[in-house]
Amino acid sequence: MIRILLVDDHPIVRTGLRSLFDNYEDIEVVGEASTGEEAVEFVKSTTVDVVLCDLRLGAGMNGAETTAAIDKLPRAPRVLILTTFDKDAEILACIEAGASGYLLKDVSAQTIVESIRAAAQGQLVLAPEMTQRVLAGMRAPKVELTAREHDVLQQLATGIGNKQIAKVLFVSEATVKTHLVHIFDKLQATSRTEAINKARELGLV
């Protein structure tokens, strides 16, 4: 019997998943949680084989953070992410946090069931095209911005100009330009638009 915990901030999603698993004798839903914090506490006190977890869980811990916290526990269960979001940075963050797989909510019910069984056996569950994206992300150099560069990037993404960014951040326009040069270099971008697009792909904004 595979004991699973459902983690999703939408009750209707948890209800639908519970109804799905009622049709399978080898899968038992032993609990539900609406936040990552609840999920971690539940796993501490209850035996769980697989945690089926959404990526975005409201204002608290997200799926990657929840996965990392669960992975540190003794006798940690497998964590399988089930979400509607498929940004490369988010997929990679979950896998690096220790997730056993990443599924999109538009997959078939049978795929979800088979993926839970595979995860319970210690297998990595990823669609072929997603595997290629994860591998590419792992090979790519990580982009690390300073706190101030991140602030400038966030303002840049709103579409305002250098003068406005300087005003918002209480720095000189020359300082903003210097930060932008560093940001463009780190993102290997040649324009503001390209920098913003790459930052979004990497989950930086």
Secondary structure by P-SEA (a helix, b strand, c coil): cbbbbbbcccaaaaaaaaaaaccccccccccccccaaaaaaaaaccccccccccccccccccaaaaaaaaaacccccbbbbbcccccaaaaaaaaaacccccccccccaaaaaaaaaaaaaccccccaaaaaaaaaaaaccbbbbcaaaaaaaaaaaacccaaaaaaaacccaaaaaaaaaaaaaaaccccaaaaaaaaaaaccc
